[in-house]
């Protein structure tokens, strides 16, 4: 393939594309691309950092290289070291940044760095820095009770830290779990020795001699802390695209060919917004990379597209935004139409807890809800059926039916009339 394809970002999406195609991969982190989903296991000491490395790319990646500017007219990417990388097709896989809450004491005058002991939990360097600091008995506070915060709290507890987990909402992982599953999850997290505080807002940090000493809650309560982990979510990393004049909403807007408002630039992974949605999960990132592989193979096998100055009329994209594109003959018959993402998590302890959630777990008027709960075994299974479709579910403690349920949900097919809905929660998902 003679087309020069440059990928900015060495995360899950960028690395997957670089495994499929000969590309120039610019990775800002100095580490070989790795599986970010397993960072909590590295922090807990279950895996060494090298174990979570992703399969090798087809061409050697340029690591520790930060892209700072895109020149769309010249079709070059400028890097922080002053080098220029030319492209025929550019793929932005810039991922996401951790959300840093507006806490008093988080930043010093002039935007100084946070106090020692305050960490985000997004990169391998974050993980390694936490491992260096955490010792048995050290007081640690995790701010944020979503998927990332629960994972971080579990890992810190496994290292012997005294952990407090704070959540502003009513319950843990409220975006994925229903109230019953969240209650059982809380019981499990507390059984690991984690102190859980919900419906509380962190307002500030205390420090002494440049090191964090405590976390202040809005109600005046103070939690001692020598380590603070900020797990307040992520937001798409779009500055490079915005400065280049690409269409950006929450993420970088793309159509079904993962194409941005520039026909020679694509975006995939956490930074991309398709159909008005930013996924921020590994599964959709991999699917987008695979779909873009097919798009790029089809395009490079066809005549080159016209340049931006002569591309003619804009065509509507799947997102409703006018996006310039190559001539119709270069567009493959299939593209990316979205992902039905399933969330899975395993929490360790004397009795490990597995959970999975997918789709809409909150029932609307007229929906059918089927659930089985065994609080003594910390097991909960629930599905939501809307009309003749399975629209969501949550399973905690017993995931035997999750494969069949996920396939029924992903396929969006009508459920058989003759099968009682309770059969959906049997171990085969009602398939027999």
C-alpha positions as CSV (number, residue, x, y, z in Angstrom):
1,X,0.0,0.0,0.0
2,X,1.6,3.2,-1.2
3,X,-0.8,5.6,0.6
4,X,0.8,7.3,3.6
5,X,-1.5,6.7,6.6
6,X,-0.5,8.4,9.8
7,X,-2.2,7.6,13.1
8,X,-2.1,10.0,16.0
9,X,-2.5,8.0,19.2
10,X,-1.3,4.7,20.5
11,X,-4.3,3.6,22.5
12,X,-6.7,0.8,21.9
13,X,-8.1,2.2,18.6
14,X,-4.8,3.4,17.1
15,X,-2.9,0.3,18.0
16,X,-5.6,-1.9,16.5
17,X,-5.5,0.0,13.2
18,X,-1.7,-0.3,13.2
19,X,-2.0,-4.0,13.6
20,X,-4.1,-4.2,10.5
21,X,-2.4,-1.7,8.1
22,X,1.1,-0.4,7.5
23,X,0.9,3.0,9.1
24,X,3.1,5.6,10.9
25,X,1.9,5.5,14.5
26,X,2.7,8.5,16.6
27,X,2.2,7.6,20.3
28,X,2.6,10.3,22.9
29,X,3.3,7.9,25.7
30,X,6.8,6.3,25.9
31,X,5.3,2.9,26.5
32,X,4.5,0.2,23.9
33,X,0.7,0.4,23.3
34,X,-1.1,-1.4,26.1
35,X,-4.5,-2.5,27.2
36,X,-5.9,0.3,29.3
37,X,-8.7,-1.9,30.6
38,X,-6.2,-3.8,32.7
39,X,-4.6,-0.9,34.4
40,X,-6.4,-1.7,37.7
41,X,-4.9,-5.2,37.6
42,X,-1.4,-3.7,37.2
43,X,-2.0,-1.3,40.1
44,X,-3.2,-4.2,42.3
45,X,-0.1,-6.2,41.4
46,X,-1.9,-8.9,39.5
47,X,-0.1,-8.2,36.2
48,X,3.3,-6.7,35.4
49,X,3.2,-3.8,33.0
50,X,4.7,-5.7,30.2
51,X,1.9,-8.3,30.4
52,X,-0.8,-5.8,29.3
53,X,1.1,-4.8,26.1
54,X,-1.0,-5.0,23.0
55,X,0.0,-7.2,20.0
56,X,2.8,-5.6,17.9
57,X,2.0,-3.1,15.1
58,X,2.9,-3.9,11.5
59,X,5.4,-1.0,11.4
60,X,7.5,0.2,14.3
61,X,5.7,2.9,16.2
62,X,7.2,6.3,17.0
63,X,6.8,6.5,20.8
64,X,7.1,9.5,23.1
65,X,6.1,11.8,20.1
66,X,3.4,14.4,20.7
67,X,1.5,15.8,17.7
68,X,0.9,19.5,18.2
69,X,-0.5,20.8,14.9
70,X,-2.2,19.6,11.7
71,X,-1.6,21.6,8.5
72,X,-4.6,20.4,6.4
73,X,-3.4,22.3,3.3
74,X,0.0,20.7,3.3
75,X,-1.2,17.5,4.8
76,X,1.4,17.3,7.5
77,X,1.4,16.7,11.2
78,X,3.8,18.8,13.3
79,X,5.3,17.2,16.4
80,X,6.6,18.7,19.6
81,X,10.2,17.8,18.6
82,X,9.8,20.0,15.5
83,X,9.5,17.1,13.0
84,X,6.9,17.1,10.3
85,X,5.1,13.9,9.2
86,X,3.3,14.0,5.9
87,X,0.1,12.0,5.2
88,X,-2.3,11.1,2.5
89,X,-4.8,9.9,5.1
90,X,-4.7,11.0,8.8
91,X,-6.4,9.1,11.6
92,X,-7.0,10.8,14.9
93,X,-7.1,8.3,17.8
94,X,-6.2,10.8,20.5
95,X,-8.4,9.2,23.1
96,X,-9.6,11.1,26.1
97,X,-8.4,13.1,29.1
98,X,-9.4,12.6,32.7
99,X,-11.8,15.1,34.1
100,X,-10.3,17.1,36.9
101,X,-13.0,18.5,39.2
102,X,-12.9,22.1,40.3
103,X,-11.6,21.4,43.8
104,X,-10.2,24.0,46.1
105,X,-6.5,23.3,46.5
106,X,-6.1,21.1,43.4
107,X,-4.2,23.8,41.6
108,X,-1.8,26.4,43.0
109,X,-1.3,30.0,41.8
110,X,-0.7,30.2,38.1
111,X,-2.1,26.7,37.5
112,X,0.6,24.9,39.4
113,X,0.7,21.1,39.5
114,X,-1.5,19.3,42.1
115,X,-0.1,18.5,45.5
116,X,2.1,15.4,45.8
117,X,-0.1,12.3,46.2
118,X,-2.9,13.5,43.9
119,X,-3.2,11.3,40.8
120,X,-5.5,10.8,37.9
121,X,-6.0,7.1,36.9
122,X,-5.8,7.1,33.1
123,X,-2.4,6.1,31.9
124,X,0.3,3.5,32.7
125,X,2.4,6.2,34.2
126,X,-0.5,7.2,36.6
127,X,-0.7,3.5,37.6
128,X,3.1,3.1,38.2
129,X,3.2,6.4,40.2
130,X,0.4,5.1,42.4
131,X,2.2,1.8,43.0
132,X,5.3,3.7,44.0
133,X,3.4,5.7,46.6
134,X,0.9,3.3,48.1
135,X,2.0,1.2,51.1
136,X,0.0,-1.0,53.5
137,X,-1.9,1.2,55.8
138,X,-1.7,4.4,53.8
139,X,-4.9,6.4,53.7
140,X,-6.3,6.8,50.2
141,X,-9.4,8.5,48.9
142,X,-10.9,7.8,45.5
143,X,-13.1,10.6,44.1
144,X,-15.7,9.2,41.8
145,X,-17.8,6.0,42.2
146,X,-18.2,5.0,38.6
147,X,-16.6,2.1,36.8
148,X,-13.1,3.6,37.0
149,X,-13.4,4.7,40.6
150,X,-14.7,1.3,41.8
151,X,-11.8,-0.4,39.9
152,X,-9.2,1.9,41.4
153,X,-10.6,1.5,45.0
154,X,-10.5,-2.3,44.6
155,X,-6.9,-2.2,43.4
156,X,-5.8,0.1,46.2
157,X,-7.4,-2.1,48.8
158,X,-5.6,-5.1,47.3
159,X,-2.3,-3.2,48.0
160,X,-3.3,-2.9,51.7
161,X,-4.3,0.8,51.6
162,X,-7.1,2.1,53.8
163,X,-9.5,3.3,51.1
164,X,-12.4,5.7,51.1
165,X,-14.5,5.9,48.0
166,X,-16.6,9.0,47.5
167,X,-19.5,9.3,45.0
168,X,-21.6,12.4,44.4
169,X,-24.6,10.4,43.2
170,X,-26.9,8.2,45.1
171,X,-25.2,5.0,44.3
172,X,-22.1,3.3,42.8
173,X,-21.9,2.9,39.0
174,X,-25.3,4.5,38.6
175,X,-24.9,4.9,34.9
176,X,-24.7,1.1,34.4
177,X,-26.4,-0.6,37.3
178,X,-29.9,-0.5,38.7
179,X,-30.5,0.2,42.4
180,X,-30.5,-3.5,43.5
181,X,-27.2,-4.3,41.7
182,X,-25.6,-1.1,42.9
183,X,-26.5,-2.0,46.5
184,X,-25.0,-5.5,46.2
185,X,-21.9,-3.9,44.6
186,X,-21.6,-1.6,47.5
187,X,-21.8,-4.5,50.0
188,X,-19.0,-6.2,48.1
189,X,-16.8,-3.2,47.9
190,X,-17.2,-2.6,51.6
191,X,-16.3,-6.3,52.2
192,X,-12.9,-5.5,50.7
193,X,-12.4,-2.9,53.4
194,X,-13.3,0.1,51.4
195,X,-15.2,2.9,53.2
196,X,-18.0,4.1,50.8
197,X,-19.5,7.5,50.9
198,X,-22.4,8.3,48.5
199,X,-24.4,11.5,48.0
200,X,-21.4,13.5,49.1
201,X,-19.5,16.2,47.1
202,X,-15.8,16.7,47.5
203,X,-15.1,20.4,47.7
204,X,-11.4,20.7,48.3
205,X,-8.0,19.3,49.2
206,X,-5.8,20.1,52.2
207,X,-2.0,20.0,51.9
208,X,1.1,20.6,53.9
209,X,4.6,21.3,52.4
210,X,3.3,20.4,48.9
211,X,1.8,17.1,49.9
212,X,-1.9,16.2,50.2
213,X,-3.1,15.6,53.7
214,X,-6.9,15.4,53.5
215,X,-10.0,15.6,51.4
216,X,-12.8,18.1,52.4
217,X,-16.4,17.3,51.7
218,X,-19.0,20.0,51.1
219,X,-20.9,19.1,54.4
220,X,-17.7,19.9,56.3
221,X,-16.6,16.3,56.9
222,X,-12.8,15.7,56.4
223,X,-11.2,12.5,55.2
224,X,-7.5,12.0,56.0
225,X,-5.6,11.1,52.9
226,X,-2.0,10.7,51.7
227,X,-3.1,9.5,48.3
228,X,-6.0,10.9,46.3
229,X,-7.2,9.3,43.1
230,X,-9.4,11.4,40.8
231,X,-11.7,9.1,38.9
232,X,-14.3,11.6,37.8
233,X,-14.7,10.4,34.3
234,X,-13.1,11.4,31.0
235,X,-13.7,13.7,28.1
236,X,-12.7,13.3,24.4
237,X,-9.4,14.8,23.6
238,X,-10.3,17.1,20.7
239,X,-7.9,20.1,21.0
240,X,-5.8,19.0,18.0
241,X,-8.8,18.6,15.8
242,X,-10.5,21.8,16.9
243,X,-7.4,23.9,16.3
244,X,-7.2,22.3,12.8
245,X,-10.8,23.5,12.1
246,X,-12.5,20.2,12.1
247,X,-16.1,19.8,13.2
248,X,-16.2,19.1,16.9
249,X,-19.2,18.7,19.2
250,X,-18.5,16.6,22.3
251,X,-16.1,14.6,20.3
252,X,-14.7,14.8,16.8
253,X,-17.7,14.5,14.5
254,X,-17.5,11.5,12.1
255,X,-19.8,9.8,9.6
256,X,-20.3,6.1,8.8
257,X,-16.8,6.0,7.2
258,X,-15.4,7.5,10.4
259,X,-14.6,10.5,8.3
260,X,-14.3,14.0,9.8
261,X,-15.3,17.3,8.1
262,X,-12.0,16.9,6.2
263,X,-12.2,14.0,3.7
264,X,-8.6,13.1,4.3
265,X,-8.9,12.8,8.1
266,X,-10.7,10.2,10.1
267,X,-11.2,9.8,13.8
268,X,-11.8,6.6,15.9
269,X,-12.0,5.6,19.6
270,X,-12.7,7.8,22.6
271,X,-12.2,11.0,20.7
272,X,-14.7,10.3,18.0
273,X,-18.4,11.2,18.0
274,X,-20.6,9.1,15.7
275,X,-24.3,9.5,15.5
276,X,-24.2,12.0,18.3
277,X,-22.6,9.5,20.7
278,X,-19.2,9.2,22.2
279,X,-18.6,5.7,23.6
280,X,-15.4,5.9,25.6
281,X,-15.1,2.1,25.8
282,X,-12.7,-0.5,24.4
283,X,-15.3,-2.5,22.4
284,X,-16.5,0.3,20.2
285,X,-12.9,1.5,19.7
286,X,-11.9,-1.9,18.3
287,X,-15.0,-2.0,16.1
288,X,-14.3,1.5,14.7
289,X,-10.7,0.5,14.0
290,X,-11.8,-2.6,12.1
291,X,-14.5,-0.7,10.2
292,X,-11.9,2.0,9.2
293,X,-9.5,-0.6,8.1
294,X,-12.1,-1.7,5.5
295,X,-12.8,1.9,4.5
296,X,-9.1,2.7,4.0
297,X,-8.4,-0.5,2.1
298,X,-11.3,0.3,-0.2
299,X,-10.2,3.9,-0.7
300,X,-6.6,3.1,-1.5
301,X,-7.6,0.5,-4.0
302,X,-9.7,3.1,-5.9
303,X,-8.7,6.3,-7.6
304,X,-7.5,9.0,-5.2
305,X,-10.1,11.5,-4.0
306,X,-10.2,15.1,-5.1
307,X,-8.5,17.6,-2.9
308,X,-10.4,19.8,-0.4
309,X,-10.4,22.7,-2.8
310,X,-12.2,20.7,-5.5
311,X,-14.4,18.3,-3.6
312,X,-17.6,19.9,-4.8
313,X,-20.9,19.6,-3.0
314,X,-20.9,18.4,0.6
315,X,-22.9,15.2,1.3
316,X,-24.9,14.7,4.5
317,X,-23.3,12.2,6.9
318,X,-24.9,9.8,9.3
319,X,-24.5,12.4,12.0
320,X,-26.4,15.1,10.1
321,X,-23.3,17.2,9.6
322,X,-22.2,18.0,6.1
323,X,-18.9,16.1,5.5
324,X,-16.8,16.4,2.4
325,X,-15.9,13.0,0.9
326,X,-14.1,11.4,-2.0
327,X,-16.2,10.4,-5.1
328,X,-18.9,7.8,-4.4
329,X,-17.0,5.0,-6.1
330,X,-14.3,5.0,-3.3
331,X,-16.8,4.6,-0.5
332,X,-17.2,1.0,0.6
333,X,-20.7,-0.5,0.8
334,X,-20.4,-1.0,4.5
335,X,-19.2,1.3,7.2
336,X,-19.6,1.8,10.9
337,X,-23.2,2.0,12.1
338,X,-22.6,2.1,15.9
339,X,-21.8,-0.3,18.7
340,X,-24.0,-1.9,21.3
341,X,-21.5,-1.8,24.2
342,X,-21.6,-4.2,27.1
343,X,-19.8,-3.3,30.4
344,X,-18.0,-6.1,32.3
345,X,-16.0,-5.9,35.5
346,X,-14.6,-8.4,37.9
347,X,-13.9,-7.3,41.5
348,X,-11.5,-9.4,43.6
349,X,-11.6,-10.4,47.2
350,X,-12.2,-13.6,49.1
351,X,-15.4,-14.0,47.0
352,X,-14.7,-12.3,43.6
353,X,-17.7,-10.5,42.1
354,X,-18.5,-10.4,38.4
355,X,-20.9,-8.0,36.9
356,X,-22.2,-7.1,33.4
357,X,-24.6,-4.5,32.2
358,X,-25.9,-3.6,28.8
359,X,-28.4,-1.3,27.1
360,X,-31.2,0.5,29.0
361,X,-31.6,-0.9,32.5
362,X,-34.2,1.7,33.5
363,X,-37.7,0.6,32.6
364,X,-40.2,2.9,30.9
365,X,-44.0,2.8,31.4
366,X,-45.3,-0.3,29.6
367,X,-41.9,-2.2,29.7
368,X,-41.7,-5.7,31.1
369,X,-39.1,-6.2,33.8
370,X,-37.9,-9.7,34.9
371,X,-35.5,-10.0,37.7
372,X,-34.2,-12.6,40.1
373,X,-32.2,-11.6,43.2
374,X,-30.5,-13.7,45.8
375,X,-29.0,-11.2,48.3
376,X,-27.3,-13.9,50.4
377,X,-25.3,-15.0,47.4
378,X,-24.9,-11.4,46.1
379,X,-26.5,-12.5,42.9
380,X,-28.9,-10.3,40.8
381,X,-30.2,-10.8,37.3
382,X,-32.6,-8.4,35.5
383,X,-33.7,-7.7,32.0
384,X,-35.9,-5.0,30.5
385,X,-38.1,-6.0,27.5
386,X,-39.8,-3.3,25.4
387,X,-42.4,-4.6,23.1
388,X,-40.8,-7.8,21.7
389,X,-37.2,-6.6,22.1
390,X,-34.7,-7.0,24.8
391,X,-33.4,-3.5,25.5
392,X,-31.2,-3.9,28.5
393,X,-30.0,-6.0,31.4
394,X,-27.8,-6.2,34.4
395,X,-26.2,-9.3,35.9
396,X,-24.2,-9.4,39.1
397,X,-22.6,-12.4,40.7
398,X,-23.9,-15.0,38.1
399,X,-23.0,-14.3,34.5
400,X,-23.9,-17.7,33.1
401,X,-26.6,-16.2,30.9
402,X,-24.8,-13.1,29.8
403,X,-23.5,-14.4,26.4
404,X,-26.9,-15.4,25.2
405,X,-28.5,-12.2,26.5
406,X,-25.9,-10.0,24.9
407,X,-26.3,-11.7,21.6
408,X,-30.1,-11.3,21.7
409,X,-29.6,-7.6,22.6
410,X,-26.9,-6.9,20.0
411,X,-29.0,-8.7,17.3
412,X,-32.0,-6.6,18.1
413,X,-34.3,-9.5,17.0
414,X,-37.8,-10.1,18.2
415,X,-38.1,-12.5,21.2
416,X,-40.0,-15.7,20.6
417,X,-43.7,-15.4,21.6
418,X,-43.9,-18.9,23.1
419,X,-41.0,-18.5,25.6
420,X,-41.9,-17.1,29.0
421,X,-39.8,-14.0,29.8
422,X,-38.5,-15.7,32.9
423,X,-36.5,-18.0,30.6
424,X,-34.3,-15.1,29.7
425,X,-32.7,-15.4,33.1
426,X,-32.0,-19.1,33.0
427,X,-28.4,-20.1,32.4
428,X,-28.8,-20.5,28.7
429,X,-30.7,-17.2,28.3
430,X,-33.8,-19.0,27.2
431,X,-32.1,-20.4,24.1
432,X,-33.3,-24.0,24.7
